[in-house]
Amino acid sequence: MVTIGMIEDDPKIRGNFQDYFKYDSQFKLSFSYHSLEHFLSEGQMQIEEPYITFLDISLPGISGLEAIPILKKSLPNTHLVVLSGNSDPDIVWNAITKGARGYLLKPFSINNIKSNIQVVKNGGALLSPEIAHILIDRLNEEKPQKTYRLKFLTKREQDVLEQLLKGFTYKEIANVLSLSVTTINDHIKNIYKKMNVNSKAELLTVFLR
C-alpha cells in the first residue's frame, strides 16, 4: 500500500484527494491538513510517515517553501512533491534546492495522480514538462561544476534525459520521441557515460541535490 500525505489550503483539492483514495485498497491518505501549523500542532505525532507528501507552495502562515526543510526533518523519508500554480524559475529552483523531489503545476487532473505517484516509485522526479525545462536551463546556469557535462549531450540525448528525469520507462520514452526502445537504450547508455553515472538514482542525485 502506498501512503500519501497532503498539506494544501484549497479545500476542493483536499476533498478531491480524500474522495479519490477513499475506497482504494492500494493507496491510503495518511493525513490531509490545510497548513503546516495545523500539521505541526495536530498531526505529526499521530501519523505514519507517508511514502509521498504533496505540499502546496502558497500556504497561509508558514509558506510551502519555508515548510520544505521543516517537513524534511519531521518526515525524513517521505518524497516531497510541491503543488503550485507558479512556474517562476526562482521559486521552482528554490523548492528543489530546499529538498523537494518534484514540482507539479496546477491545475492538474486528480485522475493522473496514481500514475504520477508511479513515476516516483519508478525512481523518477515528478516534474511537469515546463518545470523539467526550467530545471535543466537553471542547472546549466547555477551549477556548472555539476552539470557542465550536459554540454556534451546531443540534442536527442537531452530530449531523452528530460523524459528519463520524469520517471518514464524506456518504452514510454520511445513512444514520446517516436524512437525504438533499442535506440533509447543506446542513448541512455551514452548519457550515463557522459554524465559519469551508473544508474538513474545517481543521475537524479546530480539534478536534485
VEXPA-575801 format. One line per 4 residues: number of its first residue (from 1); for each residue z, x, y of N, C-alpha, C, CB. Coordinates in Angstrom, 2 decimals. Atoms other than C-alpha are relative to their C-alpha. Last residue first. Glycine has a CB too. Layout:
<lodos>
NUM) Z X Y Z X Y Z X Y Z X Y; ...
</lodos>
This chain:
<lodos>
209) -1.24 -0.70 -0.31 -4.80 20.72 17.95 -0.22 0.95 1.15 0.53 0.75 -1.22; -1.06 0.91 -0.40 -7.41 18.04 17.28 1.34 0.68 0.19 0.14 -1.09 -1.00; 0.34 0.96 -1.05 -10.66 19.95 17.16 1.17 -0.79 0.52 -1.03 -0.93 -0.51; 0.64 -0.66 -1.14 -9.82 23.12 15.24 -0.16 -0.97 1.16 -1.36 0.57 -0.40
205) -1.03 -0.78 -0.68 -7.39 21.26 12.99 -0.56 0.70 1.23 0.61 1.02 -0.96; -0.74 0.90 -0.87 -10.10 18.74 12.18 1.08 0.74 0.77 0.62 -1.13 -0.80; 0.88 0.34 -1.11 -12.28 21.55 10.81 0.71 -0.91 1.00 -1.29 -0.67 -0.52; 0.00 -1.15 -0.91 -9.44 22.87 8.68 -0.86 -0.29 1.22 -0.51 1.26 -0.73
201) -1.33 -0.08 -0.60 -8.96 19.41 7.15 0.07 1.16 0.99 1.07 0.16 -1.09; -0.03 0.94 -1.11 -12.72 19.06 6.60 1.35 0.06 0.71 -0.27 -1.43 -0.50; -0.20 1.40 0.36 -12.63 22.20 4.47 -0.03 -0.87 1.24 1.33 -0.19 -0.75; 0.32 0.25 1.40 -13.39 25.90 4.32 0.11 -1.45 -0.41 0.88 0.82 -0.86
197) -0.99 0.85 0.66 -13.52 26.90 7.98 -0.47 -0.27 -1.43 0.21 -1.35 0.78; -0.98 -0.82 0.72 -15.30 29.71 9.83 1.15 -0.85 -0.56 0.56 1.08 0.92; -1.29 0.29 -0.63 -17.08 27.37 12.28 1.13 0.78 -0.66 0.29 -1.48 -0.06; 0.06 -0.39 -1.40 -20.45 28.90 11.33 1.32 -0.22 0.73 -1.10 -0.78 0.71
193) 0.19 -1.44 -0.10 -19.71 28.76 7.60 0.03 0.46 1.45 -1.33 0.40 -0.65; -1.23 -0.66 0.43 -18.25 25.27 7.71 -0.11 1.51 0.17 0.32 -0.35 -1.47; -1.01 0.24 -1.04 -21.23 24.03 9.74 1.30 0.72 -0.35 0.26 -1.52 0.17; 0.31 -0.89 -1.12 -23.71 25.65 7.33 1.03 -0.14 1.12 -1.40 -0.30 0.54
189) -0.28 -1.37 0.45 -22.06 23.97 4.34 -0.24 0.99 1.14 -0.86 0.36 -1.22; -1.46 -0.15 -0.05 -22.10 20.71 6.29 0.43 1.38 -0.49 0.69 -1.10 -0.84; -0.42 -0.13 -1.40 -25.84 21.02 6.95 1.51 0.25 0.09 -0.37 -1.27 0.80; 0.41 -1.32 -0.47 -26.55 21.67 3.26 0.44 0.24 1.45 -1.53 0.16 -0.11
185) -0.86 -0.98 0.66 -24.52 18.63 2.21 -0.33 1.42 0.46 -0.14 -0.10 -1.52; -1.29 0.06 -0.69 -26.36 16.51 4.77 0.96 1.02 -0.59 0.61 -1.42 -0.11; 0.18 -0.65 -1.30 -29.69 17.67 3.34 1.31 0.02 0.78 -1.09 -0.70 0.81; 0.14 -1.44 0.25 -28.57 16.78 -0.19 -0.14 0.77 1.30 -1.21 0.27 -0.90
181) -1.35 -0.51 0.20 -27.39 13.36 1.01 -0.03 1.51 -0.24 0.68 -0.72 -1.19; -0.49 0.08 1.37 -30.88 12.72 2.33 1.41 0.56 -0.09 -0.95 0.77 -0.96; 0.24 -1.22 0.75 -31.50 12.08 6.01 0.50 -0.19 -1.42 0.71 1.22 0.68; 1.26 0.15 0.75 -31.81 8.95 8.12 -0.41 1.30 -0.69 -1.13 -0.47 0.93
177) 0.97 -0.96 -0.53 -29.07 10.08 10.53 -1.34 -0.05 -0.71 0.57 1.40 -0.10; 0.02 0.04 -1.47 -26.80 7.07 10.04 -1.12 0.87 0.55 1.35 0.45 0.57; 0.57 1.28 -0.43 -27.67 6.71 6.34 -0.13 -0.07 1.52 0.87 -1.16 -0.49; 1.42 0.00 0.35 -27.10 10.40 5.61 -0.68 -1.28 0.46 -0.18 0.16 -1.52
173) 0.66 -0.86 -0.99 -23.80 10.29 7.47 -1.50 0.02 -0.25 0.57 1.44 -0.04; 0.03 0.75 -1.26 -22.73 7.33 5.33 -0.68 0.80 1.09 1.43 -0.37 0.43; 1.00 1.06 0.13 -23.71 9.17 2.13 -0.12 -0.79 1.29 0.37 -0.94 -1.16; 1.32 -0.62 -0.05 -21.81 12.30 3.17 -1.09 -1.06 -0.05 -0.17 1.00 -1.16
169) 0.35 -0.70 1.22 -18.76 10.17 3.90 -1.39 0.62 0.15 0.06 -0.96 -1.22; 1.07 0.56 0.80 -17.82 9.29 7.48 -0.21 0.83 -1.27 -1.30 -0.09 0.81; -0.46 0.33 1.34 -14.43 10.43 8.73 -1.06 -0.60 -0.89 1.13 -0.93 0.08; -0.39 1.42 0.04 -15.26 10.27 12.43 0.50 -0.42 -1.38 -1.17 -0.88 0.42
165) -1.29 0.13 -0.68 -15.22 14.07 12.56 0.49 -1.44 0.01 -0.10 0.53 1.42; -1.03 -0.51 0.92 -18.02 14.11 9.99 1.39 -0.16 0.60 -0.27 1.47 -0.34; -0.24 1.04 1.00 -20.20 11.91 12.19 1.11 0.41 -0.97 -1.28 -0.31 -0.77; -0.57 1.16 -0.69 -19.88 14.31 15.13 0.33 -1.11 -0.99 -0.97 -0.52 1.07
161) -1.40 -0.27 -0.32 -20.43 17.30 12.86 0.67 -1.20 0.65 0.11 1.22 0.92; -0.74 0.15 1.26 -23.66 15.83 11.51 1.49 0.19 0.24 -0.51 1.00 -1.06; 0.04 1.43 0.33 -25.03 15.40 15.03 0.81 -0.27 -1.27 -1.47 -0.47 -0.19; -0.97 0.65 -0.89 -23.86 18.93 15.89 0.03 -1.50 -0.23 -0.35 0.30 1.47
157) -1.34 -0.30 0.52 -25.69 20.22 12.81 1.08 -0.61 0.89 0.21 1.52 -0.10; -0.23 0.86 1.16 -28.83 18.42 13.97 1.38 0.25 -0.61 -1.09 0.24 -1.06; -0.21 1.37 -0.48 -28.63 20.04 17.40 0.29 -0.93 -1.18 -1.25 -0.49 0.78; 1.23 0.65 -0.45 -28.19 23.44 15.77 0.32 -1.41 0.49 -1.06 -0.03 -1.14
153) 0.47 1.14 0.79 -24.75 24.99 15.65 -1.31 -0.52 0.57 1.06 -1.11 -0.04; 0.85 -0.50 1.07 -24.26 28.47 17.11 -0.51 -1.12 -0.90 0.75 1.02 -0.83; 1.30 -0.36 -0.58 -23.00 27.05 20.40 -0.95 0.53 -1.06 0.18 1.03 1.10; 0.87 1.18 -0.09 -20.23 25.31 18.48 -1.39 0.37 0.49 0.62 -1.04 0.93
149) 0.94 0.01 1.11 -18.82 28.73 17.60 -0.91 -1.22 0.01 0.75 0.05 -1.31; 1.21 -0.72 -0.40 -17.27 28.95 21.06 -1.05 -0.03 -1.10 0.35 1.45 0.35; 1.22 0.76 0.27 -14.90 26.23 19.93 -1.27 0.72 0.42 0.07 -1.33 0.69; -0.01 0.68 1.29 -11.53 27.90 19.54 -1.35 -0.61 -0.34 1.06 -1.07 -0.01
145) -0.46 -0.93 1.02 -11.65 30.55 22.27 0.03 -0.63 -1.38 1.38 0.50 0.35; 1.10 -0.83 0.48 -13.83 28.23 24.36 0.44 0.97 -1.09 -0.59 0.77 1.15; -0.49 -0.90 1.03 -11.01 25.70 24.53 -1.11 0.89 -0.54 0.63 -0.81 -1.14; -1.42 -0.29 -0.06 -11.32 23.66 27.73 0.47 1.06 -1.00 0.77 -1.24 -0.23
141) -0.48 -0.44 -1.31 -15.04 23.49 28.47 1.41 0.56 -0.05 -0.05 -1.15 0.99; 0.82 -1.14 -0.41 -16.51 23.34 24.96 0.49 0.58 1.32 -1.45 -0.42 0.13; -0.46 -1.16 0.76 -13.60 21.13 23.95 -0.80 1.24 0.35 -0.09 -0.28 -1.49; -1.20 -0.53 -0.64 -14.49 18.73 26.74 0.52 1.24 -0.71 1.08 -1.06 0.05
137) 0.33 -0.57 -1.31 -18.05 18.19 25.54 1.21 0.68 0.63 -0.54 -1.09 0.94; 0.81 -1.19 0.25 -16.95 17.73 21.92 -0.38 0.68 1.31 -1.27 -0.37 -0.80; -0.83 -1.08 0.53 -14.16 15.41 22.99 -0.80 1.27 -0.24 0.65 -0.44 -1.29; -0.87 -0.53 -1.05 -16.31 13.22 25.23 0.78 1.21 -0.50 0.96 -1.08 0.50
133) 0.83 -0.75 -0.95 -18.99 12.76 22.57 0.86 0.68 1.05 -1.03 -0.93 0.67; 0.42 -1.21 0.72 -16.37 11.74 19.98 -0.87 0.88 0.90 -0.76 -0.37 -1.29; -1.12 -0.94 -0.06 -14.89 9.32 22.52 -0.35 1.30 -0.71 1.25 -0.62 -0.62; -0.05 -0.55 -1.35 -18.21 7.54 23.02 1.08 1.06 0.12 0.23 -1.11 1.02
129) 1.11 -0.93 -0.23 -18.57 7.11 19.25 0.03 0.65 1.38 -1.30 -0.72 -0.16; 1.17 0.78 -0.41 -15.07 5.57 18.92 -1.13 0.98 0.33 0.32 -0.92 1.23; 0.52 -0.15 -1.36 -12.80 8.06 17.21 -1.16 -0.95 0.23 -0.43 1.46 0.26; 0.52 1.31 -0.39 -10.59 7.65 14.16 -0.40 0.03 1.46 1.06 -1.12 -0.25
125) -0.68 0.45 -1.22 -10.24 11.25 13.03 -0.65 -1.31 0.42 -0.09 1.08 1.14; 0.69 -0.05 -1.28 -11.31 11.85 9.47 0.89 -0.37 1.16 -1.20 -0.90 -0.02; -0.21 -1.29 -0.65 -9.38 12.76 6.35 -0.68 0.13 1.33 -0.45 1.08 -0.88; 1.03 -0.92 0.46 -10.70 9.95 4.17 0.14 1.38 0.63 -1.37 -0.56 0.29
121) -0.34 -0.37 1.37 -7.42 8.12 4.74 -1.01 0.96 -0.60 0.10 -1.25 -0.87; -1.15 -0.90 -0.07 -8.14 8.19 8.48 0.38 0.47 -1.40 1.20 -0.69 0.69; 0.49 -1.23 -0.62 -11.60 6.68 7.95 1.12 1.04 0.04 -0.54 -0.27 1.42; 0.57 -0.78 1.09 -10.01 4.14 5.59 -0.58 1.31 0.52 -1.08 -0.80 -0.72
117) -1.11 -0.66 0.67 -7.90 2.93 8.50 -0.50 0.88 -1.14 1.02 -1.03 -0.53; -0.47 -1.04 -0.91 -11.07 2.19 10.44 1.15 0.79 -0.63 0.45 -0.61 1.33; 0.92 -1.12 0.16 -12.48 0.34 7.42 0.38 1.14 0.93 -1.45 -0.43 0.27; -0.19 -0.57 1.34 -9.39 -1.85 7.40 -0.91 1.20 -0.23 -0.25 -1.06 -1.07
113) -1.21 -0.82 0.05 -9.52 -2.31 11.17 0.20 0.64 -1.37 1.21 -0.83 0.37; 0.34 -1.38 0.34 -13.14 -3.46 11.23 1.22 0.88 -0.21 -0.87 0.59 1.08; 0.61 -0.02 1.33 -12.36 -7.19 11.06 -0.39 1.40 -0.44 -1.22 -0.90 -0.03; -1.08 -0.07 0.98 -9.99 -6.78 14.01 -0.55 0.09 -1.42 0.92 -1.22 0.13
109) -0.04 1.13 0.93 -13.07 -6.06 16.08 1.13 0.19 -1.00 -1.35 -0.14 -0.74; 0.42 -0.37 1.35 -12.56 -3.74 19.02 0.14 -1.22 -0.90 0.82 1.21 -0.54; -0.43 0.89 1.09 -12.35 -4.31 22.75 -0.51 0.50 -1.34 -0.49 -1.44 0.25; 0.01 1.47 -0.05 -11.02 -1.79 23.35 -1.24 -0.44 0.78 1.31 -0.55 0.67
105) 0.23 0.74 -1.24 -11.72 1.85 22.54 0.09 -1.51 -0.21 -1.37 0.36 0.58; 0.86 1.15 0.25 -10.14 3.62 19.59 -0.12 -0.83 1.27 0.54 -0.86 -1.17; 0.09 0.69 -1.29 -8.72 7.10 20.03 -1.04 -1.09 -0.16 -0.38 0.99 1.18; 1.15 0.86 -0.16 -7.54 9.06 17.01 0.06 -0.72 1.32 -0.08 -1.00 -1.15
101) 0.99 -0.36 1.02 -5.09 11.65 15.78 -1.23 -0.89 0.05 0.63 -0.07 -1.37; 0.67 1.16 0.60 -2.91 11.54 18.89 -1.06 0.47 -0.99 -0.64 -0.90 1.10; -0.24 0.21 1.42 -0.88 14.72 19.37 -0.60 -1.23 -0.63 1.41 -0.04 -0.22; -1.40 0.36 0.20 -0.39 15.47 23.04 0.32 -0.32 -1.46 0.37 -1.19 0.88
97) -0.79 -1.23 -0.06 -3.73 17.30 23.09 1.49 -0.26 -0.15 -0.26 0.72 1.30; 0.26 -0.82 1.19 -5.48 14.15 21.88 0.86 1.26 0.00 -1.48 0.38 -0.09; -0.53 0.67 1.19 -3.90 11.86 24.47 -0.16 0.87 -1.25 -0.70 -1.34 -0.21; -1.46 -0.04 -0.07 -4.51 14.26 27.35 0.62 -0.60 -1.25 0.51 -0.73 1.24
93) -0.41 -1.37 0.32 -8.14 14.72 26.35 1.51 0.13 -0.02 -0.59 0.98 1.03; 0.31 -0.25 1.41 -8.75 10.98 26.29 0.52 1.37 -0.42 -1.52 -0.10 -0.24; -0.98 0.77 0.78 -6.97 10.51 29.62 -0.22 0.23 -1.49 -0.11 -1.51 0.33; -1.32 -0.61 -0.18 -8.94 13.31 31.27 1.06 -0.71 -0.83 0.39 -0.02 1.47
89) -0.15 -1.22 0.80 -12.23 12.09 29.76 1.37 0.65 0.13 -1.04 0.99 0.40; -0.06 -1.13 -0.93 -11.80 8.56 31.20 0.26 1.29 -0.79 1.10 -0.23 1.08; 0.67 -1.16 0.60 -12.69 6.23 28.34 -0.06 1.19 0.94 -1.41 -0.38 -0.44; 0.35 -1.05 -0.96 -10.19 3.52 29.29 -0.61 1.20 -0.73 1.25 0.44 0.80
85) 1.25 0.43 -0.61 -9.96 0.28 27.33 -0.54 1.04 0.95 0.20 -1.31 0.73; 0.17 -0.05 -1.45 -7.37 1.88 25.12 -1.34 -0.58 0.43 0.13 1.43 0.50; 0.86 1.13 -0.34 -5.86 1.90 21.64 -0.13 -0.04 1.52 0.59 -1.36 -0.55; -0.08 0.64 -1.31 -4.50 5.30 20.63 -0.97 -1.18 0.08 -0.29 1.01 1.12
81) 1.33 0.34 -0.51 -4.17 6.23 16.96 0.17 -0.79 1.29 -0.82 -0.82 -1.05; 0.02 0.76 -1.25 -1.04 8.04 15.77 -1.44 -0.21 0.48 0.81 0.73 1.09; 1.25 -0.35 -0.68 -1.08 9.08 12.11 -0.09 -0.88 1.25 -1.25 -0.19 -0.94; 0.96 1.06 -0.24 2.55 8.85 10.98 -1.26 0.55 0.68 0.62 -1.11 0.86
77) 1.07 0.01 1.00 4.36 11.83 9.50 -1.05 -1.09 0.22 0.59 -0.17 -1.35; 0.75 -1.26 0.09 6.62 12.78 12.41 -1.19 -0.02 -0.96 0.90 1.09 -0.42; 0.83 0.30 1.17 7.69 9.22 13.26 -0.89 1.20 -0.29 -0.86 -1.30 0.23; -0.61 1.11 0.73 10.56 9.66 15.73 -0.72 -0.30 -1.31 0.02 -1.24 0.87
73) -1.33 -0.41 0.47 9.45 13.12 16.88 0.64 -1.09 -0.85 0.90 0.33 1.19; 0.21 -1.11 0.92 5.74 12.31 17.09 1.32 0.51 -0.55 -0.76 1.14 0.69; 0.28 0.56 1.33 6.75 8.99 18.61 -0.24 1.09 -1.03 -1.20 -0.93 0.07; -1.23 0.65 0.45 8.34 10.75 21.57 -0.18 -0.56 -1.41 0.41 -1.14 0.97
69) -0.94 -1.02 0.52 5.37 13.10 21.92 1.31 -0.59 -0.49 0.29 1.02 1.08; 0.54 -0.77 1.13 2.97 10.10 22.08 0.97 1.06 -0.49 -1.31 0.65 0.40; -0.59 0.40 1.28 5.10 7.81 24.26 -0.43 0.89 -1.16 -0.37 -1.43 -0.31; -1.37 -0.53 0.06 4.32 9.56 27.53 0.64 -0.28 -1.35 0.85 -0.61 1.12
65) 0.10 -1.46 -0.03 0.62 8.93 26.96 1.37 0.64 -0.11 -0.70 0.46 1.27; 0.43 -0.47 1.30 1.32 5.34 25.93 -0.11 1.51 -0.06 -1.32 -0.62 -0.35; 1.42 0.18 0.32 3.25 4.74 29.11 -0.32 0.51 -1.40 -0.87 0.72 1.03; 0.49 -1.28 0.52 7.02 4.37 29.33 -1.44 -0.20 -0.48 0.91 0.54 -1.16
61) -1.11 -0.94 0.14 7.53 1.20 31.35 -0.51 1.36 -0.40 1.02 -0.51 -1.03; -0.91 0.10 -1.14 4.62 -1.13 30.61 1.18 0.95 -0.21 0.51 -1.47 0.18; -1.23 0.75 0.21 2.17 0.20 28.03 0.79 -0.15 1.29 0.87 0.67 -1.06; -0.44 0.56 -1.29 -1.31 1.30 29.02 1.24 -0.88 -0.17 -1.13 -0.81 0.65
57) -0.15 -1.06 -0.99 -2.23 3.66 26.16 0.62 -0.51 1.29 -1.34 0.63 0.29; 0.70 0.34 -1.24 -1.60 1.08 23.44 0.26 1.08 1.04 0.44 -1.39 0.53; -0.78 -0.10 -1.23 -0.42 2.76 20.25 -0.87 -0.32 1.21 0.61 1.40 0.14; 0.91 0.27 -1.12 -1.64 2.04 16.72 0.83 -0.12 1.27 -0.85 -1.29 -0.25
53) -0.58 0.78 -1.10 0.58 3.65 14.08 -1.02 -0.12 1.12 1.31 0.65 0.52; 0.77 -0.07 -1.25 -0.71 4.85 10.71 0.66 -0.90 1.04 -1.48 -0.43 -0.23; 1.05 -0.99 0.19 1.10 5.65 7.46 -0.78 0.22 1.29 -0.94 -0.42 -1.13; 1.33 0.46 0.43 4.12 3.75 8.68 -0.97 1.16 -0.20 -0.57 -0.98 1.02
49) 1.03 -0.66 -0.81 7.66 5.16 8.71 -1.38 -0.41 -0.50 0.16 1.54 -0.06; 0.55 -1.10 0.76 9.94 2.60 7.15 -1.13 0.61 0.83 -0.50 -0.47 -1.41; 1.33 0.11 0.59 11.74 0.58 9.76 -0.30 1.15 -0.95 -1.05 -0.06 1.09; 0.07 1.06 1.01 15.33 -0.10 10.76 -1.32 -0.04 -0.76 0.23 -1.32 0.66
45) -0.99 -0.26 1.04 16.44 2.92 12.80 -0.15 -0.98 -1.18 1.40 -0.10 0.58; 0.21 -1.27 0.67 13.29 2.99 14.93 1.00 0.30 -1.11 0.04 1.09 1.00; 0.76 -0.20 1.22 13.14 -0.69 15.66 0.16 1.29 -0.75 -1.35 -0.15 0.31; -0.18 0.95 1.10 15.49 -2.21 18.15 -0.61 0.43 -1.33 -0.59 -1.30 0.38
41) -1.28 0.72 -0.02 16.16 0.06 21.11 0.23 -0.85 -1.25 0.07 -0.88 1.21; -1.13 -0.92 0.03 13.45 2.66 20.56 1.33 -0.73 -0.11 0.00 0.86 1.24; -0.02 -0.73 1.26 10.75 0.14 19.61 1.25 0.87 -0.10 -1.25 0.87 -0.14; -0.34 1.00 1.02 11.55 -2.14 22.54 0.11 0.67 -1.37 -1.05 -1.13 -0.04
37) -1.43 0.28 -0.16 11.54 0.86 24.88 0.48 -0.99 -1.05 0.28 -0.54 1.41; -0.72 -1.07 0.67 8.16 1.89 23.48 1.50 -0.24 0.09 -0.36 1.37 0.61; -0.22 -1.17 -0.85 6.78 -1.48 24.46 0.71 1.07 -0.81 0.83 -0.37 1.26; 0.78 0.12 -1.23 5.46 -4.74 22.96 0.17 1.18 0.94 0.37 -1.27 0.72
33) -0.83 0.08 -1.20 6.58 -4.06 19.40 -0.87 0.01 1.25 1.02 1.16 0.05; 0.88 0.35 -1.12 4.99 -4.63 15.98 0.88 -0.24 1.22 -0.87 -1.27 -0.33; -0.64 0.43 -1.24 6.54 -3.18 12.84 -1.05 -0.30 1.05 0.98 1.08 0.52; -1.42 -0.37 0.03 5.83 -2.44 9.20 0.74 -0.43 1.25 0.14 1.50 -0.17
29) -0.34 -0.29 -1.39 2.52 -4.32 9.06 1.51 0.24 0.07 -0.43 -1.17 0.96; -1.25 0.60 -0.47 1.72 -4.05 5.36 0.25 0.42 1.44 1.18 0.42 -0.91; -0.44 -0.47 -1.31 -1.65 -3.43 3.77 1.28 -0.72 0.40 -1.11 -0.22 1.06; 0.30 -1.43 -0.10 -2.91 -3.65 0.19 0.47 0.60 1.32 -1.49 0.22 -0.16
25) -0.92 -0.78 0.83 -1.25 -7.00 -0.61 -0.23 1.50 0.11 -0.15 -0.42 -1.44; 0.74 -1.08 0.64 -2.96 -8.76 2.29 0.96 0.90 -0.76 -0.80 0.83 1.06; 0.11 0.31 1.43 -1.38 -12.11 3.16 -0.79 1.07 -0.77 -0.67 -1.35 -0.19; -1.11 0.82 0.50 -0.06 -11.35 6.63 -0.04 -0.20 -1.51 0.00 -1.34 0.68
21) -0.61 -0.68 1.14 -2.45 -8.50 7.39 1.07 -0.82 -0.71 0.59 1.30 0.46; 1.01 -0.64 0.84 -4.85 -10.38 9.66 0.60 0.60 -1.26 -0.73 1.07 0.79; 0.72 1.00 0.78 -2.25 -12.75 11.09 -0.94 0.65 -1.02 -0.80 -0.92 0.92; -0.96 0.68 0.88 0.07 -9.96 12.21 -0.70 -1.01 -0.91 1.08 -0.70 0.83
17) -0.39 -0.93 1.06 -2.80 -7.87 13.57 0.93 -0.68 -1.00 0.69 1.24 0.60; 1.16 -0.17 0.88 -4.24 -10.81 15.50 0.33 0.93 -1.17 -1.19 0.57 0.80; 0.12 1.18 0.85 -0.80 -11.64 16.88 -1.16 0.10 -0.97 -0.16 -1.23 0.85; -1.09 -0.05 0.98 -0.31 -8.11 18.16 -0.10 -1.17 -0.97 1.37 0.00 0.72
13) 0.33 -1.05 0.95 -3.74 -8.22 19.79 1.08 0.11 -1.07 -0.18 1.35 0.72; 1.14 0.46 0.80 -3.01 -11.58 21.41 -0.37 1.03 -1.06 -1.21 -0.29 0.89; -0.46 0.85 1.11 0.45 -10.48 22.53 -1.13 -0.50 -0.89 0.76 -1.18 0.55; 0.83 1.21 0.01 -1.03 -7.59 24.56 0.41 -0.88 -1.18 -1.52 0.37 -0.07
9) -0.59 1.04 -0.86 1.83 -5.11 25.07 -0.82 -1.29 0.05 0.17 0.54 1.40; 1.09 0.57 -0.80 0.95 -2.95 22.07 0.56 -1.15 0.83 -1.19 -0.50 -0.90; -0.69 0.15 -1.28 3.13 -0.77 19.86 -1.07 -0.36 1.01 0.79 1.32 0.42; 0.73 0.34 -1.22 1.87 -1.19 16.31 0.95 -0.08 1.18 -0.75 -1.32 -0.16
5) -0.87 0.30 -1.12 2.86 0.19 12.92 -0.83 -0.31 1.23 0.96 1.17 0.28; 0.57 -0.05 -1.35 0.93 0.06 9.68 1.08 -0.31 1.02 -1.19 -0.98 0.14; -0.90 0.59 -0.99 1.82 0.68 6.04 -0.50 0.30 1.40 1.44 0.54 -0.18; 0.07 -0.72 -1.27 -0.91 1.25 3.47 0.88 -0.71 1.02 -1.47 0.10 0.51
1) 0.00 0.84 -1.20 0.00 0.00 0.00 0.00 0.88 1.25 1.23 -0.95 0.01
</lodos>
